[in-house]
Amino acid sequence: MSENRFKIMFDGALLPGVDITTAKLNLAELFKSDVAAIERLFSGRPVALKRDLSHSDAQTYLQALAKTGIDARIESEPSIELNLSDVPEPAPVAAFVQDPQSPYAPPYAAVGETVTGFAPLKPFSFQGRIGRLRFLAWTMVLTLVTLGLGSVLALMGLAVLSSDSSGGLILAGLLAFILIAALGFVSIQFSVQRLHDIGWSGWLWLLNLVPFVGSFFPFVMMIMPGNSVANRYGAPPPPNSNAVKVLSCLWVVFIALVFIGGLAGGLSAIQDEYQSATQSAYESDSISPSEIEDQTAVETEPVPNSADDAAEEAQPPVDSAKE
């Protein structure tokens, strides 16, 4: 058989000769609480200050309370014998309910907000999380927008150059600067949300500016998997839609086109260089027709063998009648 248990009850009564204000201050000091919380104990309704005590512990508590000037009393708690067959199915409790009347109750407060299943997407924010595929998809959209606006600005620049307008050239340069700054800012927001999904601080984006580290850190952000549960940056992002999957796959096509274009351009440059070198070698080895005529004339002109032969050729003919 279990030992009888007791509780200490208080209904606002005071000991003779004790002022209510003094009693409230003494209770506040005993319970290490403020007077506003003690006010609830003097509502006139019985309040259990302490439960489930042995008789000796109840006496100790009662003596301590008597020093504050209140007239508390000890009551026995009824023993309860439970039969599992008689216990009804408990209803689900939304939150732990604590008796606000008892100053012995432990403090209770909501530690954090209720986290939903998935966090809402915030494309233009430094808050939130995005996964790998969504990071690639959003970056692809940003790349396509950059190419489109860049083409428009290039056409505007050509028109300004053809018109020879200094004011238009300054305006085009200003628009280009604003466009580059805005697109770069949005790109940083995407990267910060990707880092949040991994569980890293967004300040790690600055590693992209570090030499050598910045050459491979973007690939780390694309490869590292995110947390499947909520982390300190919020709940996980929603599942990827079909549009996200298609846009992320476009990177494969884009990289393939860039590779093929670069390869074709390199082969064309090598072929042009080879043709130029071949033409230069052919021109250096060939002889012009004027050079051929000059060489033929030099070869046909007789060269004298000696000075005597040259003198004999210079003598006048001999007159036969004089001989």
C-alpha positions as protocol buffer text, in pm:
chain_id: "A"
residue {
  index: 1
  type: MET
  ca { x: 0 y: 0 z: 0 }
}
residue {
  index: 2
  type: SER
  ca { x: 142 y: 340 z: -101 }
}
residue {
  index: 3
  type: GLU
  ca { x: 215 y: 619 z: 149 }
}
residue {
  index: 4
  type: ASN
  ca { x: -45 y: 893 z: 186 }
}
residue {
  index: 5
  type: ARG
  ca { x: 37 y: 1213 z: 2 }
}
residue {
  index: 6
  type: PHE
  ca { x: -54 y: 1567 z: 99 }
}
residue {
  index: 7
  type: LYS
  ca { x: -94 y: 1909 z: -58 }
}
residue {
  index: 8
  type: ILE
  ca { x: -76 y: 2266 z: 71 }
}
residue {
  index: 9
  type: MET
  ca { x: -384 y: 2478 z: 3 }
}
residue {
  index: 10
  type: PHE
  ca { x: -426 y: 2855 z: 33 }
}
residue {
  index: 11
  type: ASP
  ca { x: -743 y: 3061 z: -14 }
}
residue {
  index: 12
  type: GLY
  ca { x: -613 y: 3412 z: 64 }
}
residue {
  index: 13
  type: ALA
  ca { x: -647 y: 3403 z: 443 }
}
residue {
  index: 14
  type: LEU
  ca { x: -385 y: 3575 z: 656 }
}
residue {
  index: 15
  type: LEU
  ca { x: -257 y: 3516 z: 1008 }
}
residue {
  index: 16
  type: PRO
  ca { x: -385 y: 3756 z: 1275 }
}
residue {
  index: 17
  type: GLY
  ca { x: -210 y: 4092 z: 1277 }
}
residue {
  index: 18
  type: VAL
  ca { x: -48 y: 4053 z: 931 }
}
residue {
  index: 19
  type: ASP
  ca { x: -99 y: 4319 z: 668 }
}
residue {
  index: 20
  type: ILE
  ca { x: -190 y: 4191 z: 321 }
}
residue {
  index: 21
  type: THR
  ca { x: 75 y: 4406 z: 154 }
}
residue {
  index: 22
  type: THR
  ca { x: 343 y: 4266 z: 383 }
}
residue {
  index: 23
  type: ALA
  ca { x: 226 y: 3912 z: 316 }
}
residue {
  index: 24
  type: LYS
  ca { x: 241 y: 3968 z: -62 }
}
residue {
  index: 25
  type: LEU
  ca { x: 593 y: 4107 z: -41 }
}
residue {
  index: 26
  type: ASN
  ca { x: 706 y: 3816 z: 178 }
}
residue {
  index: 27
  type: LEU
  ca { x: 557 y: 3562 z: -63 }
}
residue {
  index: 28
  type: ALA
  ca { x: 718 y: 3735 z: -360 }
}
residue {
  index: 29
  type: GLU
  ca { x: 1054 y: 3717 z: -185 }
}
residue {
  index: 30
  type: LEU
  ca { x: 1001 y: 3351 z: -89 }
}
residue {
  index: 31
  type: PHE
  ca { x: 894 y: 3241 z: -435 }
}
residue {
  index: 32
  type: LYS
  ca { x: 1143 y: 3478 z: -603 }
}
residue {
  index: 33
  type: SER
  ca { x: 864 y: 3622 z: -812 }
}
residue {
  index: 34
  type: ASP
  ca { x: 703 y: 3961 z: -870 }
}
residue {
  index: 35
  type: VAL
  ca { x: 410 y: 4096 z: -676 }
}
residue {
  index: 36
  type: ALA
  ca { x: 184 y: 4085 z: -984 }
}
residue {
  index: 37
  type: ALA
  ca { x: 215 y: 3707 z: -997 }
}
residue {
  index: 38
  type: ILE
  ca { x: 145 y: 3678 z: -623 }
}
residue {
  index: 39
  type: GLU
  ca { x: -175 y: 3882 z: -663 }
}
residue {
  index: 40
  type: ARG
  ca { x: -342 y: 3582 z: -828 }
}
residue {
  index: 41
  type: LEU
  ca { x: -308 y: 3383 z: -504 }
}
residue {
  index: 42
  type: PHE
  ca { x: -538 y: 3627 z: -320 }
}
residue {
  index: 43
  type: SER
  ca { x: -838 y: 3584 z: -548 }
}
residue {
  index: 44
  type: GLY
  ca { x: -1033 y: 3407 z: -273 }
}
residue {
  index: 45
  type: ARG
  ca { x: -1038 y: 3071 z: -450 }
}
residue {
  index: 46
  type: PRO
  ca { x: -846 y: 2774 z: -306 }
}
residue {
  index: 47
  type: VAL
  ca { x: -512 y: 2730 z: -477 }
}
residue {
  index: 48
  type: ALA
  ca { x: -279 y: 2432 z: -442 }
}
residue {
  index: 49
  type: LEU
  ca { x: 62 y: 2575 z: -367 }
}
residue {
  index: 50
  type: LYS
  ca { x: 233 y: 2236 z: -360 }
}
residue {
  index: 51
  type: ARG
  ca { x: 117 y: 1883 z: -431 }
}
residue {
  index: 52
  type: ASP
  ca { x: 231 y: 1527 z: -382 }
}
residue {
  index: 53
  type: LEU
  ca { x: 419 y: 1580 z: -54 }
}
residue {
  index: 54
  type: SER
  ca { x: 490 y: 1351 z: 234 }
}
residue {
  index: 55
  type: HIS
  ca { x: 357 y: 1462 z: 572 }
}
residue {
  index: 56
  type: SER
  ca { x: 700 y: 1578 z: 694 }
}
residue {
  index: 57
  type: ASP
  ca { x: 768 y: 1775 z: 376 }
}
residue {
  index: 58
  type: ALA
  ca { x: 424 y: 1933 z: 396 }
}
residue {
  index: 59
  type: GLN
  ca { x: 494 y: 2045 z: 751 }
}
residue {
  index: 60
  type: THR
  ca { x: 824 y: 2202 z: 641 }
}
residue {
  index: 61
  type: TYR
  ca { x: 652 y: 2393 z: 360 }
}
residue {
  index: 62
  type: LEU
  ca { x: 374 y: 2504 z: 593 }
}
residue {
  index: 63
  type: GLN
  ca { x: 622 y: 2646 z: 847 }
}
residue {
  index: 64
  type: ALA
  ca { x: 802 y: 2840 z: 573 }
}
residue {
  index: 65
  type: LEU
  ca { x: 472 y: 2981 z: 448 }
}
residue {
  index: 66
  type: ALA
  ca { x: 362 y: 3074 z: 799 }
}
residue {
  index: 67
  type: LYS
  ca { x: 665 y: 3303 z: 830 }
}
residue {
  index: 68
  type: THR
  ca { x: 531 y: 3506 z: 538 }
}
residue {
  index: 69
  type: GLY
  ca { x: 206 y: 3573 z: 726 }
}
residue {
  index: 70
  type: ILE
  ca { x: -39 y: 3364 z: 523 }
}
residue {
  index: 71
  type: ASP
  ca { x: -274 y: 3106 z: 671 }
}
residue {
  index: 72
  type: ALA
  ca { x: -218 y: 2795 z: 459 }
}
residue {
  index: 73
  type: ARG
  ca { x: -331 y: 2445 z: 547 }
}
residue {
  index: 74
  type: ILE
  ca { x: -240 y: 2085 z: 475 }
}
residue {
  index: 75
  type: GLU
  ca { x: -489 y: 1860 z: 303 }
}
residue {
  index: 76
  type: SER
  ca { x: -453 y: 1495 z: 213 }
}
residue {
  index: 77
  type: GLU
  ca { x: -467 y: 1401 z: -150 }
}
residue {
  index: 78
  type: PRO
  ca { x: -704 y: 1114 z: -227 }
}
residue {
  index: 79
  type: SER
  ca { x: -537 y: 795 z: -332 }
}
residue {
  index: 80
  type: ILE
  ca { x: -633 y: 695 z: -681 }
}
residue {
  index: 81
  type: GLU
  ca { x: -648 y: 338 z: -794 }
}
residue {
  index: 82
  type: LEU
  ca { x: -650 y: 312 z: -1169 }
}
residue {
  index: 83
  type: ASN
  ca { x: -794 y: 32 z: -1375 }
}
residue {
  index: 84
  type: LEU
  ca { x: -671 y: 32 z: -1732 }
}
residue {
  index: 85
  type: SER
  ca { x: -1006 y: -85 z: -1854 }
}
residue {
  index: 86
  type: ASP
  ca { x: -1171 y: 222 z: -1703 }
}
residue {
  index: 87
  type: VAL
  ca { x: -923 y: 473 z: -1846 }
}
residue {
  index: 88
  type: PRO
  ca { x: -1072 y: 650 z: -2150 }
}
residue {
  index: 89
  type: GLU
  ca { x: -868 y: 720 z: -2461 }
}
residue {
  index: 90
  type: PRO
  ca { x: -686 y: 1048 z: -2399 }
}
residue {
  index: 91
  type: ALA
  ca { x: -756 y: 1332 z: -2637 }
}
residue {
  index: 92
  type: PRO
  ca { x: -455 y: 1484 z: -2815 }
}
residue {
  index: 93
  type: VAL
  ca { x: -322 y: 1785 z: -2630 }
}
residue {
  index: 94
  type: ALA
  ca { x: -206 y: 2075 z: -2844 }
}
residue {
  index: 95
  type: ALA
  ca { x: 38 y: 2211 z: -2590 }
}
residue {
  index: 96
  type: PHE
  ca { x: 147 y: 2159 z: -2231 }
}
residue {
  index: 97
  type: VAL
  ca { x: -91 y: 2341 z: -1997 }
}
residue {
  index: 98
  type: GLN
  ca { x: 54 y: 2463 z: -1671 }
}
residue {
  index: 99
  type: ASP
  ca { x: -147 y: 2587 z: -1377 }
}
residue {
  index: 100
  type: PRO
  ca { x: -83 y: 2963 z: -1380 }
}
residue {
  index: 101
  type: GLN
  ca { x: -208 y: 2997 z: -1022 }
}
residue {
  index: 102
  type: SER
  ca { x: 78 y: 2803 z: -864 }
}
residue {
  index: 103
  type: PRO
  ca { x: 404 y: 2995 z: -814 }
}
residue {
  index: 104
  type: TYR
  ca { x: 583 y: 2661 z: -795 }
}
residue {
  index: 105
  type: ALA
  ca { x: 502 y: 2595 z: -1160 }
}
residue {
  index: 106
  type: PRO
  ca { x: 808 y: 2593 z: -1384 }
}
residue {
  index: 107
  type: PRO
  ca { x: 828 y: 2875 z: -1637 }
}
residue {
  index: 108
  type: TYR
  ca { x: 674 y: 2797 z: -1970 }
}
residue {
  index: 109
  type: ALA
  ca { x: 714 y: 2990 z: -2291 }
}
residue {
  index: 110
  type: ALA
  ca { x: 696 y: 2922 z: -2662 }
}
residue {
  index: 111
  type: VAL
  ca { x: 1053 y: 2855 z: -2766 }
}
residue {
  index: 112
  type: GLY
  ca { x: 999 y: 2913 z: -3137 }
}
residue {
  index: 113
  type: GLU
  ca { x: 743 y: 2947 z: -3406 }
}
residue {
  index: 114
  type: THR
  ca { x: 570 y: 2643 z: -3544 }
}
residue {
  index: 115
  type: VAL
  ca { x: 763 y: 2530 z: -3850 }
}
residue {
  index: 116
  type: THR
  ca { x: 551 y: 2427 z: -4145 }
}
residue {
  index: 117
  type: GLY
  ca { x: 635 y: 2143 z: -4377 }
}
residue {
  index: 118
  type: PHE
  ca { x: 799 y: 2356 z: -4646 }
}
residue {
  index: 119
  type: ALA
  ca { x: 918 y: 2714 z: -4646 }
}
residue {
  index: 120
  type: PRO
  ca { x: 785 y: 2962 z: -4905 }
}
residue {
  index: 121
  type: LEU
  ca { x: 1015 y: 3054 z: -5191 }
}
residue {
  index: 122
  type: LYS
  ca { x: 1170 y: 3402 z: -5187 }
}
residue {
  index: 123
  type: PRO
  ca { x: 1368 y: 3454 z: -5511 }
}
residue {
  index: 124
  type: PHE
  ca { x: 1468 y: 3814 z: -5436 }
}
residue {
  index: 125
  type: SER
  ca { x: 1572 y: 3779 z: -5073 }
}
residue {
  index: 126
  type: PHE
  ca { x: 1866 y: 3675 z: -4860 }
}
residue {
  index: 127
  type: GLN
  ca { x: 1630 y: 3468 z: -4644 }
}
residue {
  index: 128
  type: GLY
  ca { x: 1512 y: 3116 z: -4719 }
}
residue {
  index: 129
  type: ARG
  ca { x: 1658 y: 2804 z: -4878 }
}
residue {
  index: 130
  type: ILE
  ca { x: 1678 y: 2654 z: -5227 }
}
residue {
  index: 131
  type: GLY
  ca { x: 1805 y: 2314 z: -5337 }
}
residue {
  index: 132
  type: ARG
  ca { x: 2057 y: 2224 z: -5603 }
}
residue {
  index: 133
  type: LEU
  ca { x: 1816 y: 2186 z: -5895 }
}
residue {
  index: 134
  type: ARG
  ca { x: 1628 y: 2504 z: -5810 }
}
residue {
  index: 135
  type: PHE
  ca { x: 1959 y: 2690 z: -5781 }
}
residue {
  index: 136
  type: LEU
  ca { x: 2054 y: 2573 z: -6132 }
}
residue {
  index: 137
  type: ALA
  ca { x: 1708 y: 2657 z: -6267 }
}
residue {
  index: 138
  type: TRP
  ca { x: 1702 y: 3008 z: -6124 }
}
residue {
  index: 139
  type: THR
  ca { x: 2057 y: 3069 z: -6242 }
}
residue {
  index: 140
  type: MET
  ca { x: 1958 y: 2955 z: -6592 }
}
residue {
  index: 141
  type: VAL
  ca { x: 1667 y: 3202 z: -6596 }
}
residue {
  index: 142
  type: LEU
  ca { x: 1905 y: 3477 z: -6480 }
}
residue {
  index: 143
  type: THR
  ca { x: 2152 y: 3381 z: -6755 }
}
residue {
  index: 144
  type: LEU
  ca { x: 1884 y: 3392 z: -7024 }
}
residue {
  index: 145
  type: VAL
  ca { x: 1764 y: 3732 z: -6900 }
}
residue {
  index: 146
  type: THR
  ca { x: 2123 y: 3856 z: -6902 }
}
residue {
  index: 147
  type: LEU
  ca { x: 2178 y: 3739 z: -7260 }
}
residue {
  index: 148
  type: GLY
  ca { x: 1854 y: 3898 z: -7378 }
}
residue {
  index: 149
  type: LEU
  ca { x: 1911 y: 4234 z: -7212 }
}
residue {
  index: 150
  type: GLY
  ca { x: 2277 y: 4227 z: -7314 }
}
residue {
  index: 151
  type: SER
  ca { x: 2178 y: 4181 z: -7679 }
}
residue {
  index: 152
  type: VAL
  ca { x: 1938 y: 4475 z: -7658 }
}
residue {
  index: 153
  type: LEU
  ca { x: 2205 y: 4694 z: -7501 }
}
residue {
  index: 154
  type: ALA
  ca { x: 2456 y: 4587 z: -7766 }
}
residue {
  index: 155
  type: LEU
  ca { x: 2218 y: 4694 z: -8043 }
}
residue {
  index: 156
  type: MET
  ca { x: 2158 y: 5023 z: -7865 }
}
residue {
  index: 157
  type: GLY
  ca { x: 2533 y: 5073 z: -7834 }
}
residue {
  index: 158
  type: LEU
  ca { x: 2586 y: 5015 z: -8206 }
}
residue {
  index: 159
  type: ALA
  ca { x: 2311 y: 5264 z: -8287 }
}
residue {
  index: 160
  type: VAL
  ca { x: 2468 y: 5521 z: -8055 }
}
residue {
  index: 161
  type: LEU
  ca { x: 2812 y: 5469 z: -8208 }
}
residue {
  index: 162
  type: SER
  ca { x: 2676 y: 5511 z: -8559 }
}
residue {
  index: 163
  type: SER
  ca { x: 2500 y: 5836 z: -8458 }
}
residue {
  index: 164
  type: ASP
  ca { x: 2820 y: 5969 z: -8296 }
}
residue {
  index: 165
  type: SER
  ca { x: 2629 y: 6097 z: -7990 }
}
residue {
  index: 166
  type: SER
  ca { x: 2833 y: 6138 z: -7673 }
}
residue {
  index: 167
  type: GLY
  ca { x: 2522 y: 6178 z: -7455 }
}
residue {
  index: 168
  type: GLY
  ca { x: 2370 y: 5856 z: -7588 }
}
residue {
  index: 169
  type: LEU
  ca { x: 2697 y: 5673 z: -7531 }
}
residue {
  index: 170
  type: ILE
  ca { x: 2705 y: 5786 z: -7167 }
}
residue {
  index: 171
  type: LEU
  ca { x: 2341 y: 5680 z: -7119 }
}
residue {
  index: 172
  type: ALA
  ca { x: 2407 y: 5337 z: -7271 }
}
residue {
  index: 173
  type: GLY
  ca { x: 2708 y: 5288 z: -7044 }
}
residue {
  index: 174
  type: LEU
  ca { x: 2504 y: 5387 z: -6738 }
}
residue {
  index: 175
  type: LEU
  ca { x: 2227 y: 5144 z: -6830 }
}
residue {
  index: 176
  type: ALA
  ca { x: 2480 y: 4866 z: -6879 }
}
residue {
  index: 177
  type: PHE
  ca { x: 2632 y: 4934 z: -6537 }
}
residue {
  index: 178
  type: ILE
  ca { x: 2291 y: 4931 z: -6365 }
}
residue {
  index: 179
  type: LEU
  ca { x: 2200 y: 4606 z: -6542 }
}
residue {
  index: 180
  type: ILE
  ca { x: 2523 y: 4433 z: -6441 }
}
residue {
  index: 181
  type: ALA
  ca { x: 2488 y: 4550 z: -6079 }
}
residue {
  index: 182
  type: ALA
  ca { x: 2123 y: 4436 z: -6053 }
}
residue {
  index: 183
  type: LEU
  ca { x: 2186 y: 4095 z: -6206 }
}
residue {
  index: 184
  type: GLY
  ca { x: 2495 y: 4045 z: -5989 }
}
residue {
  index: 185
  type: PHE
  ca { x: 2295 y: 4134 z: -5676 }
}
residue {
  index: 186
  type: VAL
  ca { x: 2023 y: 3881 z: -5763 }
}
residue {
  index: 187
  type: SER
  ca { x: 2289 y: 3618 z: -5831 }
}
residue {
  index: 188
  type: ILE
  ca { x: 2434 y: 3674 z: -5482 }
}
residue {
  index: 189
  type: GLN
  ca { x: 2085 y: 3626 z: -5332 }
}
residue {
  index: 190
  type: PHE
  ca { x: 2051 y: 3290 z: -5509 }
}
residue {
  index: 191
  type: SER
  ca { x: 2392 y: 3179 z: -5381 }
}
residue {
  index: 192
  type: VAL
  ca { x: 2314 y: 3281 z: -5022 }
}
residue {
  index: 193
  type: GLN
  ca { x: 1992 y: 3078 z: -5023 }
}
residue {
  index: 194
  type: ARG
  ca { x: 2182 y: 2778 z: -5161 }
}
residue {
  index: 195
  type: LEU
  ca { x: 2433 y: 2810 z: -4876 }
}
residue {
  index: 196
  type: HIS
  ca { x: 2146 y: 2828 z: -4626 }
}
residue {
  index: 197
  type: ASP
  ca { x: 2008 y: 2501 z: -4762 }
}
residue {
  index: 198
  type: ILE
  ca { x: 2342 y: 2334 z: -4693 }
}
residue {
  index: 199
  type: GLY
  ca { x: 2338 y: 2480 z: -4342 }
}
residue {
  index: 200
  type: TRP
  ca { x: 2621 y: 2727 z: -4402 }
}
residue {
  index: 201
  type: SER
  ca { x: 2631 y: 3099 z: -4343 }
}
residue {
  index: 202
  type: GLY
  ca { x: 2561 y: 3324 z: -4639 }
}
residue {
  index: 203
  type: TRP
  ca { x: 2883 y: 3515 z: -4568 }
}
residue {
  index: 204
  type: LEU
  ca { x: 3072 y: 3220 z: -4714 }
}
residue {
  index: 205
  type: TRP
  ca { x: 2980 y: 3359 z: -5056 }
}
residue {
  index: 206
  type: LEU
  ca { x: 3278 y: 3592 z: -5011 }
}
residue {
  index: 207
  type: LEU
  ca { x: 3500 y: 3289 z: -5076 }
}
residue {
  index: 208
  type: ASN
  ca { x: 3418 y: 3341 z: -5444 }
}
residue {
  index: 209
  type: LEU
  ca { x: 3637 y: 3652 z: -5429 }
}
residue {
  index: 210
  type: VAL
  ca { x: 3938 y: 3464 z: -5290 }
}
residue {
  index: 211
  type: PRO
  ca { x: 4195 y: 3367 z: -5556 }
}
residue {
  index: 212
  type: PHE
  ca { x: 4204 y: 2995 z: -5640 }
}
residue {
  index: 213
  type: VAL
  ca { x: 3924 y: 2919 z: -5392 }
}
residue {
  index: 214
  type: GLY
  ca { x: 3676 y: 3116 z: -5599 }
}
residue {
  index: 215
  type: SER
  ca { x: 3752 y: 2899 z: -5901 }
}
residue {
  index: 216
  type: PHE
  ca { x: 3595 y: 2585 z: -5750 }
}
residue {
  index: 217
  type: PHE
  ca { x: 3370 y: 2710 z: -5468 }
}
residue {
  index: 218
  type: PRO
  ca { x: 3068 y: 2760 z: -5703 }
}
residue {
  index: 219
  type: PHE
  ca { x: 3093 y: 2392 z: -5795 }
}
residue {
  index: 220
  type: VAL
  ca { x: 3092 y: 2306 z: -5423 }
}
residue {
  index: 221
  type: MET
  ca { x: 2764 y: 2495 z: -5383 }
}
residue {
  index: 222
  type: MET
  ca { x: 2613 y: 2304 z: -5675 }
}
residue {
  index: 223
  type: ILE
  ca { x: 2729 y: 1962 z: -5555 }
}
residue {
  index: 224
  type: MET
  ca { x: 2674 y: 1973 z: -5178 }
}
residue {
  index: 225
  type: PRO
  ca { x: 2333 y: 1830 z: -5079 }
}
residue {
  index: 226
  type: GLY
  ca { x: 2103 y: 2036 z: -4859 }
}
residue {
  index: 227
  type: ASN
  ca { x: 1947 y: 1943 z: -4526 }
}
residue {
  index: 228
  type: SER
  ca { x: 1631 y: 1735 z: -4567 }
}
residue {
  index: 229
  type: VAL
  ca { x: 1486 y: 1875 z: -4242 }
}
residue {
  index: 230
  type: ALA
  ca { x: 1456 y: 2221 z: -4093 }
}
residue {
  index: 231
  type: ASN
  ca { x: 1779 y: 2390 z: -3993 }
}
residue {
  index: 232
  type: ARG
  ca { x: 1857 y: 2727 z: -3837 }
}
residue {
  index: 233
  type: TYR
  ca { x: 1766 y: 2902 z: -4163 }
}
residue {
  index: 234
  type: GLY
  ca { x: 1415 y: 2763 z: -4176 }
}
residue {
  index: 235
  type: ALA
  ca { x: 1215 y: 2475 z: -4315 }
}
residue {
  index: 236
  type: PRO
  ca { x: 1329 y: 2291 z: -4630 }
}
residue {
  index: 237
  type: PRO
  ca { x: 1220 y: 2425 z: -4970 }
}
residue {
  index: 238
  type: PRO
  ca { x: 921 y: 2271 z: -5149 }
}
residue {
  index: 239
  type: PRO
  ca { x: 972 y: 1982 z: -5393 }
}
residue {
  index: 240
  type: ASN
  ca { x: 1104 y: 2064 z: -5738 }
}
residue {
  index: 241
  type: SER
  ca { x: 844 y: 2121 z: -6008 }
}
residue {
  index: 242
  type: ASN
  ca { x: 871 y: 2002 z: -6368 }
}
residue {
  index: 243
  type: ALA
  ca { x: 969 y: 2352 z: -6478 }
}
residue {
  index: 244
  type: VAL
  ca { x: 1260 y: 2350 z: -6232 }
}
residue {
  index: 245
  type: LYS
  ca { x: 1380 y: 2016 z: -6365 }
}
residue {
  index: 246
  type: VAL
  ca { x: 1358 y: 2129 z: -6728 }
}
residue {
  index: 247
  type: LEU
  ca { x: 1540 y: 2458 z: -6662 }
}
residue {
  index: 248
  type: SER
  ca { x: 1816 y: 2285 z: -6469 }
}
residue {
  index: 249
  type: CYS
  ca { x: 1863 y: 2035 z: -6754 }
}
residue {
  index: 250
  type: LEU
  ca { x: 1906 y: 2326 z: -6995 }
}
residue {
  index: 251
  type: TRP
  ca { x: 2249 y: 2378 z: -6841 }
}
residue {
  index: 252
  type: VAL
  ca { x: 2361 y: 2056 z: -7008 }
}
residue {
  index: 253
  type: VAL
  ca { x: 2245 y: 2188 z: -7347 }
}
residue {
  index: 254
  type: PHE
  ca { x: 2398 y: 2529 z: -7278 }
}
residue {
  index: 255
  type: ILE
  ca { x: 2736 y: 2386 z: -7180 }
}
residue {
  index: 256
  type: ALA
  ca { x: 2729 y: 2153 z: -7484 }
}
residue {
  index: 257
  type: LEU
  ca { x: 2659 y: 2446 z: -7718 }
}
residue {
  index: 258
  type: VAL
  ca { x: 2936 y: 2653 z: -7562 }
}
residue {
  index: 259
  type: PHE
  ca { x: 3178 y: 2361 z: -7594 }
}
residue {
  index: 260
  type: ILE
  ca { x: 3085 y: 2295 z: -7955 }
}
residue {
  index: 261
  type: GLY
  ca { x: 3105 y: 2664 z: -8041 }
}
residue {
  index: 262
  type: GLY
  ca { x: 3444 y: 2698 z: -7876 }
}
residue {
  index: 263
  type: LEU
  ca { x: 3571 y: 2385 z: -8052 }
}
residue {
  index: 264
  type: ALA
  ca { x: 3445 y: 2506 z: -8391 }
}
residue {
  index: 265
  type: GLY
  ca { x: 3597 y: 2848 z: -8335 }
}
residue {
  index: 266
  type: GLY
  ca { x: 3930 y: 2696 z: -8235 }
}
residue {
  index: 267
  type: LEU
  ca { x: 3939 y: 2468 z: -8538 }
}
residue {
  index: 268
  type: SER
  ca { x: 3852 y: 2760 z: -8767 }
}
residue {
  index: 269
  type: ALA
  ca { x: 4130 y: 2971 z: -8616 }
}
residue {
  index: 270
  type: ILE
  ca { x: 4380 y: 2687 z: -8659 }
}
residue {
  index: 271
  type: GLN
  ca { x: 4273 y: 2638 z: -9021 }
}
residue {
  index: 272
  type: ASP
  ca { x: 4308 y: 3010 z: -9098 }
}
residue {
  index: 273
  type: GLU
  ca { x: 4649 y: 3017 z: -8937 }
}
residue {
  index: 274
  type: TYR
  ca { x: 4758 y: 2714 z: -9138 }
}
residue {
  index: 275
  type: GLN
  ca { x: 4639 y: 2868 z: -9467 }
}
residue {
  index: 276
  type: SER
  ca { x: 4815 y: 3194 z: -9387 }
}
residue {
  index: 277
  type: ALA
  ca { x: 5141 y: 3015 z: -9309 }
}
residue {
  index: 278
  type: THR
  ca { x: 5114 y: 2807 z: -9629 }
}
residue {
  index: 279
  type: GLN
  ca { x: 5051 y: 3118 z: -9842 }
}
residue {
  index: 280
  type: SER
  ca { x: 5348 y: 3296 z: -9687 }
}
residue {
  index: 281
  type: ALA
  ca { x: 5576 y: 3000 z: -9753 }
}
residue {
  index: 282
  type: TYR
  ca { x: 5460 y: 2976 z: -10115 }
}
residue {
  index: 283
  type: GLU
  ca { x: 5518 y: 3347 z: -10179 }
}
residue {
  index: 284
  type: SER
  ca { x: 5867 y: 3331 z: -10032 }
}
residue {
  index: 285
  type: ASP
  ca { x: 5964 y: 3034 z: -10250 }
}
residue {
  index: 286
  type: SER
  ca { x: 5818 y: 3161 z: -10584 }
}
residue {
  index: 287
  type: ILE
  ca { x: 6013 y: 3392 z: -10842 }
}
residue {
  index: 288
  type: SER
  ca { x: 5843 y: 3675 z: -11027 }
}
residue {
  index: 289
  type: PRO
  ca { x: 5861 y: 3698 z: -11419 }
}
residue {
  index: 290
  type: SER
  ca { x: 6080 y: 4012 z: -11405 }
}
residue {
  index: 291
  type: GLU
  ca { x: 6333 y: 3826 z: -11196 }
}
residue {
  index: 292
  type: ILE
  ca { x: 6330 y: 3540 z: -11452 }
}
residue {
  index: 293
  type: GLU
  ca { x: 6399 y: 3785 z: -11748 }
}
residue {
  index: 294
  type: ASP
  ca { x: 6684 y: 3956 z: -11564 }
}
residue {
  index: 295
  type: GLN
  ca { x: 6841 y: 3621 z: -11488 }
}
residue {
  index: 296
  type: THR
  ca { x: 6810 y: 3509 z: -11855 }
}
residue {
  index: 297
  type: ALA
  ca { x: 6974 y: 3829 z: -11978 }
}
residue {
  index: 298
  type: VAL
  ca { x: 7265 y: 3782 z: -11747 }
}
residue {
  index: 299
  type: GLU
  ca { x: 7315 y: 3424 z: -11862 }
}
residue {
  index: 300
  type: THR
  ca { x: 7311 y: 3507 z: -12242 }
}
residue {
  index: 301
  type: GLU
  ca { x: 7565 y: 3794 z: -12224 }
}
residue {
  index: 302
  type: PRO
  ca { x: 7926 y: 3657 z: -12305 }
}
residue {
  index: 303
  type: VAL
  ca { x: 8176 y: 3696 z: -12037 }
}
residue {
  index: 304
  type: PRO
  ca { x: 8536 y: 3769 z: -12151 }
}
residue {
  index: 305
  type: ASN
  ca { x: 8790 y: 3508 z: -12057 }
}
residue {
  index: 306
  type: SER
  ca { x: 9082 y: 3747 z: -12015 }
}
residue {
  index: 307
  type: ALA
  ca { x: 9212 y: 4099 z: -12086 }
}
residue {
  index: 308
  type: ASP
  ca { x: 9385 y: 3986 z: -12414 }
}
residue {
  index: 309
  type: ASP
  ca { x: 9067 y: 3850 z: -12557 }
}
residue {
  index: 310
  type: ALA
  ca { x: 8898 y: 4176 z: -12479 }
}
residue {
  index: 311
  type: ALA
  ca { x: 9178 y: 4371 z: -12655 }
}
residue {
  index: 312
  type: GLU
  ca { x: 9157 y: 4156 z: -12969 }
}
residue {
  index: 313
  type: GLU
  ca { x: 8788 y: 4211 z: -12991 }
}
residue {
  index: 314
  type: ALA
  ca { x: 8842 y: 4588 z: -12969 }
}
residue {
  index: 315
  type: GLN
  ca { x: 9100 y: 4608 z: -13271 }
}
residue {
  index: 316
  type: PRO
  ca { x: 8971 y: 4759 z: -13600 }
}
residue {
  index: 317
  type: PRO
  ca { x: 8953 y: 4543 z: -13916 }
}
residue {
  index: 318
  type: VAL
  ca { x: 9273 y: 4527 z: -14148 }
}
residue {
  index: 319
  type: ASP
  ca { x: 9262 y: 4688 z: -14499 }
}
residue {
  index: 320
  type: SER
  ca { x: 9368 y: 4431 z: -14762 }
}
residue {
  index: 321
  type: ALA
  ca { x: 9467 y: 4689 z: -15036 }
}
residue {
  index: 322
  type: LYS
  ca { x: 9728 y: 4844 z: -14815 }
}
residue {
  index: 323
  type: GLU
  ca { x: 9882 y: 4509 z: -14758 }
}
